C-alpha cells in the first residue's frame, strides 16, 4: 500500500513539475508549431485522431477516423490553449461535451431537423450530429472573421457530409442594422456589447431572427433548436424573433455573466420573456448557466 501511494505521489509531482510546464510552454504561439503538434494528444485520444500543420501554418488540422468517413477539423494556430482544451480528447468527445453543456442529450433529434446555431464558432455543435449520424439541416451563424473562415473550411471545403450545412457571416439582434463588433477571438468573448477586453473593432451586418428565418424561407417550417450564445446579447436576439418564435420548438441559451464590462447575466430578461411567450424551462446546466426552454405550443 505504501509503495502504491509513493508511486502515485511521484507521478503527480512529475506531471505538476515537468509535464504541465511543457504543455503550457507548447501552447505559446512562439513555440515551434511541430512541438505543439507532437504534444497535442498527450494524455488524450491517440488512436482515432492525428494532427498536422497546414502548409501556410495558419491552421492546424485534426484527422479523425471514428465517424462515417474520415473527418478533417481545423482550428487557427494562434488559439492553441483553447483548442487543446477542446480537442485533445478527440472530436467525438468535443461534440458530445458541447451538447451536454447546452442540455441537448435529453432531446430526440431526427433527420432533417432544422438547427440554428447562433455563435457557432468553429462549428463544434455540428460534431454532435455528425457522430450521432443524424443528417440535420444545420445553419451556422458567426460574425467573427477567423471563426467564419474556419467554419467554411470545416463544413464546406475539407469535408463532404450528408449534413446540410449553411454558413452566415452575420450577427443577430433586435433590428436589421450595421453595428460595431468588439472582436475577442482568443477567448471566444466577441460581442456587439463592449466587453472587458477585445483585440479589434469592425462593422458587421445584423439581422433579426425574424428576417433571417424569412430570408432562408423557414417561416412556415418547424425549427427544432435555436442554440444561442451571444456573449450577453441574447435578449436582443430573442426580441428580434417575436414573429417566428412560435415555430421554434427548443431554445438553449447561454445566459451567464458575460454582458458588457459589468459582466451581467441575461438570465432574468430572457427567461421572463420566454415564459410569457409559452415556453417552459426544461433543463438547466448550473455549471455554465445554460438553460433549455421548450415551446409548449409545439407538440
KEKEMI-403602 format. One line per field, with one value per residue (C-alpha): residue in three letters; z, y, x. Coordinates in steps of 0.5 Angstrom, whole numbers, plus 500, padded with zeros to 3 digits. Layout:
# residues N
vextor	[ALA;...]
up	[Z;...]
north	[Y;...]
east	[X;...]
END
This chain:
# residues 299
vextor	[UNK;UNK;UNK;UNK;UNK;UNK;UNK;UNK;UNK;UNK;UNK;UNK;UNK;UNK;UNK;UNK;UNK;UNK;UNK;UNK;UNK;UNK;UNK;UNK;UNK;UNK;UNK;UNK;UNK;UNK;UNK;UNK;UNK;UNK;UNK;UNK;UNK;UNK;UNK;UNK;UNK;UNK;UNK;UNK;UNK;UNK;UNK;UNK;UNK;UNK;UNK;UNK;UNK;UNK;UNK;UNK;UNK;UNK;UNK;UNK;UNK;UNK;UNK;UNK;UNK;UNK;UNK;UNK;UNK;UNK;UNK;UNK;UNK;UNK;UNK;UNK;UNK;UNK;UNK;UNK;UNK;UNK;UNK;UNK;UNK;UNK;UNK;UNK;UNK;UNK;UNK;UNK;UNK;UNK;UNK;UNK;UNK;UNK;UNK;UNK;UNK;UNK;UNK;UNK;UNK;UNK;UNK;UNK;UNK;UNK;UNK;UNK;UNK;UNK;UNK;UNK;UNK;UNK;UNK;UNK;UNK;UNK;UNK;UNK;UNK;UNK;UNK;UNK;UNK;UNK;UNK;UNK;UNK;UNK;UNK;UNK;UNK;UNK;UNK;UNK;UNK;UNK;UNK;UNK;UNK;UNK;UNK;UNK;UNK;UNK;UNK;UNK;UNK;UNK;UNK;UNK;UNK;UNK;UNK;UNK;UNK;UNK;UNK;UNK;UNK;UNK;UNK;UNK;UNK;UNK;UNK;UNK;UNK;UNK;UNK;UNK;UNK;UNK;UNK;UNK;UNK;UNK;UNK;UNK;UNK;UNK;UNK;UNK;UNK;UNK;UNK;UNK;UNK;UNK;UNK;UNK;UNK;UNK;UNK;UNK;UNK;UNK;UNK;UNK;UNK;UNK;UNK;UNK;UNK;UNK;UNK;UNK;UNK;UNK;UNK;UNK;UNK;UNK;UNK;UNK;UNK;UNK;UNK;UNK;UNK;UNK;UNK;UNK;UNK;UNK;UNK;UNK;UNK;UNK;UNK;UNK;UNK;UNK;UNK;UNK;UNK;UNK;UNK;UNK;UNK;UNK;UNK;UNK;UNK;UNK;UNK;UNK;UNK;UNK;UNK;UNK;UNK;UNK;UNK;UNK;UNK;UNK;UNK;UNK;UNK;UNK;UNK;UNK;UNK;UNK;UNK;UNK;UNK;UNK;UNK;UNK;UNK;UNK;UNK;UNK;UNK;UNK;UNK;UNK;UNK;UNK;UNK;UNK;UNK;UNK;UNK;UNK;UNK;UNK;UNK;UNK;UNK;UNK;UNK]
up	[500;502;495;491;495;494;486;486;489;485;478;481;482;476;472;476;476;469;464;466;465;458;456;458;454;448;448;447;439;439;441;435;432;431;438;440;435;438;445;443;444;451;455;450;445;441;437;433;432;429;428;423;420;414;409;411;418;420;421;425;422;426;422;425;423;428;424;418;414;415;418;418;423;423;428;428;430;435;439;442;449;448;442;446;452;447;442;445;448;441;436;439;446;444;440;446;451;448;447;455;456;453;456;449;450;453;446;441;434;427;420;417;424;423;428;428;432;434;436;432;433;429;429;435;435;428;431;436;430;426;431;432;425;424;418;421;417;420;420;423;425;426;425;427;421;424;426;420;415;420;419;412;412;417;414;407;404;408;409;404;409;408;414;410;413;411;414;415;417;421;428;430;434;435;429;422;422;422;428;432;433;439;437;442;439;443;449;445;448;442;443;440;447;449;453;459;453;446;440;435;433;426;423;422;419;424;422;427;427;424;418;418;418;413;408;409;407;414;417;415;418;425;428;432;436;437;440;443;445;444;450;453;447;448;450;444;439;443;442;434;434;436;430;429;436;436;431;435;439;444;445;449;451;455;460;464;467;460;458;458;462;468;467;468;467;462;465;468;462;457;462;464;456;454;460;458;451;452;454;460;463;461;464;467;467;473;472;465;467;460;460;456;454;451;447;450;443;439;440]
north	[500;505;503;505;512;513;512;516;522;521;521;527;531;529;532;538;540;537;535;541;547;543;543;551;552;549;553;559;561;563;556;552;549;542;541;543;538;533;534;536;529;528;524;525;520;518;512;516;523;526;533;536;543;547;549;556;555;559;553;546;540;534;528;523;516;515;517;515;517;521;528;534;539;545;551;557;556;563;559;554;554;554;549;544;544;543;538;534;528;527;531;526;528;535;534;531;536;542;538;537;544;546;541;537;530;529;532;527;529;527;527;534;537;545;547;555;555;563;564;557;559;553;549;544;543;540;535;532;531;528;523;521;520;525;529;535;542;546;554;556;564;567;574;573;573;568;563;564;562;556;554;555;550;545;545;546;546;540;535;533;531;529;534;540;546;553;559;566;572;576;578;577;583;587;591;590;594;595;596;595;589;588;582;578;571;569;567;567;573;577;581;587;590;593;587;588;587;586;586;590;593;593;593;588;586;585;581;580;573;574;577;571;566;570;570;563;561;558;562;556;551;548;550;544;548;555;555;562;564;572;574;578;580;574;578;583;577;574;580;580;573;576;574;567;565;561;556;554;548;549;554;553;559;561;566;567;573;576;582;588;591;590;582;582;576;576;570;574;578;572;567;572;574;567;565;570;567;560;557;553;551;544;544;548;547;551;550;554;557;555;554;549;552;548;552;549;551;546;539]
east	[500;506;509;503;502;509;509;502;506;512;507;503;510;513;506;506;513;515;509;505;510;512;505;504;510;508;501;505;505;512;514;515;509;511;513;506;503;507;505;498;494;499;494;488;485;491;488;483;486;492;494;498;501;497;502;501;502;496;491;492;488;486;484;479;477;472;466;462;468;475;474;478;477;482;483;487;494;494;489;493;491;483;484;488;483;477;480;486;481;478;473;467;469;468;462;458;461;458;452;452;454;447;443;442;443;435;433;431;434;431;434;432;431;433;438;440;447;448;455;457;465;469;462;463;456;456;460;455;450;456;458;450;450;444;443;440;440;445;445;452;451;458;460;468;472;477;472;468;474;475;467;468;474;471;464;465;472;475;469;463;458;451;449;446;451;449;454;453;458;453;450;443;440;433;434;436;443;450;454;460;463;468;473;476;477;483;478;471;469;467;460;456;456;463;467;472;477;478;483;480;473;470;463;458;451;446;439;433;432;425;429;434;428;425;431;432;425;424;418;413;418;419;425;428;433;436;443;444;451;452;456;451;447;442;436;436;436;430;427;428;425;418;414;417;419;412;416;422;421;427;432;438;442;448;445;452;455;458;454;459;464;460;459;452;447;442;438;432;431;431;427;422;421;420;416;411;411;409;416;418;424;426;433;439;446;448;456;455;449;446;438;434;427;421;416;409;405;410;407]
END
